[in-house]
Amino acid sequence: MTDEDRLRALVAAVADGTPVDWQRAESGAQTDEERAVIRQLRLIATLSELSRSDEARTRSMRPPRHRAVRPPAPMPDQWGPLRLREPAG
């Protein structure tokens, strides 16, 4: 498996919310650059998990409301050194 394949697998796991063994992923990194990307993916996974749990908790605490549907905000195409080449997840 190439470095790019390993990173793609991590991105897919983060997008799906699949648990990742981050220590194993970092220890398998071949370069400092790859390790840095893995650390940033871990941060994204942590933020995503916090967002999901906070959203679920907030939703369970309030009565349902009807509100106008707004179009989603545009997604950024770059986060740090990572560049989105195509939609993930």
C-alpha positions as CSV (number, residue, x, y, z in Angstrom):
1,M,0.0,0.0,0.0
2,T,1.5,3.4,-1.0
3,D,1.6,6.5,1.2
4,E,-1.2,8.0,-0.9
5,D,-3.4,4.8,-0.5
6,R,-2.9,4.9,3.3
7,L,-3.9,8.6,3.4
8,R,-6.9,8.0,1.2
9,A,-8.0,5.2,3.5
10,L,-7.7,7.5,6.5
11,V,-9.7,10.2,4.7
12,A,-12.4,7.7,3.9
13,A,-12.5,6.5,7.6
14,V,-12.8,10.1,8.8
15,A,-15.5,10.9,6.3
16,D,-17.5,7.7,7.4
17,G,-16.9,8.3,11.1
18,T,-15.1,4.9,11.3
19,P,-12.7,4.7,14.3
20,V,-9.0,5.0,13.4
21,D,-6.0,3.7,15.3
22,W,-4.2,7.1,15.1
23,Q,-1.0,5.9,16.9
24,R,-0.6,3.1,14.4
25,A,-1.3,5.5,11.5
26,E,1.3,7.9,12.7
27,S,3.9,5.3,13.4
28,G,3.4,3.9,9.9
29,A,4.1,7.3,8.3
30,Q,7.2,7.4,6.1
31,T,7.9,11.1,6.2
32,D,7.4,14.1,8.5
33,E,5.0,15.5,5.9
34,E,2.9,12.4,5.9
35,R,2.9,12.5,9.8
36,A,1.7,16.1,9.7
37,V,-1.2,15.3,7.3
38,I,-2.2,12.4,9.6
39,R,-2.2,14.7,12.6
40,Q,-4.4,17.2,10.7
41,L,-6.8,14.3,9.7
42,R,-6.9,13.3,13.4
43,L,-7.9,16.9,14.3
44,I,-10.6,16.9,11.6
45,A,-11.9,13.5,12.9
46,T,-12.0,14.9,16.5
47,L,-13.8,18.0,15.4
48,S,-16.3,16.0,13.4
49,E,-17.0,13.7,16.3
50,L,-17.5,16.6,18.7
51,S,-19.8,18.2,16.1
52,R,-21.9,15.0,15.7
53,S,-22.2,14.5,19.5
54,D,-23.0,18.1,20.1
55,E,-25.6,18.2,17.3
56,A,-27.3,15.0,18.6
57,R,-27.4,16.3,22.2
58,T,-28.8,19.7,21.1
59,R,-31.4,18.0,18.9
60,S,-32.6,15.9,21.8
61,M,-32.9,18.8,24.1
62,R,-35.2,21.1,22.0
63,P,-38.6,20.6,20.5
64,P,-38.7,20.2,16.7
65,R,-39.1,23.5,14.9
66,H,-40.0,24.2,11.4
67,R,-37.7,26.6,9.7
68,A,-36.9,27.7,6.2
69,V,-34.5,25.5,4.3
70,R,-31.3,27.4,3.4
71,P,-28.8,26.3,0.8
72,P,-25.7,24.9,2.4
73,A,-22.7,27.2,2.9
74,P,-20.0,26.7,0.3
75,M,-17.3,24.2,1.4
76,P,-13.8,25.5,1.6
77,D,-11.5,23.8,-1.0
78,Q,-8.4,24.0,1.2
79,W,-7.6,23.4,4.9
80,G,-4.0,24.0,5.9
81,P,-1.8,22.2,3.4
82,L,-4.7,19.9,2.4
83,R,-6.5,20.7,-0.8
84,L,-9.9,19.1,-1.7
85,R,-9.6,17.7,-5.2
86,E,-13.1,16.1,-5.1
87,P,-15.9,15.7,-2.6
88,A,-15.1,13.1,0.1
89,G,-17.7,11.1,1.9
